């Protein structure tokens, strides 16, 4: 479904059309946001919870959206922040140190009943989970979501150069992991 972003934003800010516009927004973006979040939090049920929180935040804060960026960018920024907050909260509650994050996520991946990949995909996912959070996020956005660096720079509020460096380091670490396994 092709949507006109300006019309959608105007409808979201209009009390009489908000509910229908929000329904369109959810239908238009939920699948892409789901998979973006899923690559961060790994578990299906956790992804659903985070996605619900994302849409609640959008509903509550649409009046504050200034359209300095695209709606897509704003949604991805909210989804990214919510997913990272969820991971950090879960680590804290589980008494995991932040640098033990990859073990925490690996155990989540291995216990996920909804993972449908083959052995090669599992090895790739394990390699990705060994990356620091920022490199993992950048790798997923570039490799799986096929996002352009300038889009990622807006979402993550960082420079294109830093993103290219993060992606390069991530690829090298993944290649090293795959060579060892």
Residue pairs with C-beta under 8 A, 6 or more apart in sequence:
1 24
1 27
1 28
3 24
3 28
5 70
5 71
5 72
6 67
8 21
8 24
8 25
8 71
9 62
9 65
9 67
9 71
11 17
11 18
11 20
11 21
11 24
12 18
12 21
12 22
12 25
12 62
12 65
13 62
13 63
13 65
14 21
18 62
22 55
22 58
22 59
25 58
25 71
26 55
29 72
29 75
30 51
30 55
32 145
33 51
33 54
33 75
33 76
33 79
34 47
34 48
34 51
35 144
35 145
36 76
36 79
36 80
36 83
36 140
36 141
36 145
37 47
37 50
37 51
37 54
37 79
37 82
37 83
38 44
38 47
39 140
39 144
40 80
40 83
40 84
40 87
40 136
40 137
40 140
41 47
41 50
41 83
41 86
41 87
41 108
42 105
42 108
42 109
42 112
42 129
43 108
43 111
43 112
43 114
44 112
44 113
44 114
46 86
46 90
46 108
49 86
50 79
50 82
50 83
50 86
51 79
53 82
53 86
54 75
54 78
54 79
54 82
57 78
57 82
58 75
58 78
65 71
65 74
69 77
69 154
70 154
73 151
73 154
73 155
76 155
77 154
77 155
77 156
77 157
80 137
80 155
80 156
84 133
84 137
87 101
87 105
87 133
88 98
90 104
91 97
91 98
91 100
91 101
91 104
94 104
96 103
96 104
101 133
102 129
102 130
102 131
105 129
106 126
106 129
109 115
109 122
109 125
109 126
109 129
115 122
115 125
117 125
123 178
123 181
124 174
124 178
126 177
126 181
127 173
127 174
127 177
127 178
127 181
128 136
128 139
128 140
128 174
129 136
130 173
130 177
131 139
131 170
131 173
131 174
134 166
135 166
135 167
135 169
135 170
135 173
136 170
137 156
138 152
138 156
138 163
138 166
138 167
138 170
139 166
139 167
139 170
139 171
139 174
141 147
141 152
141 155
142 149
142 152
142 163
142 167
147 155
149 160
149 163
149 164
150 160
152 163
153 159
153 160
153 163
156 163
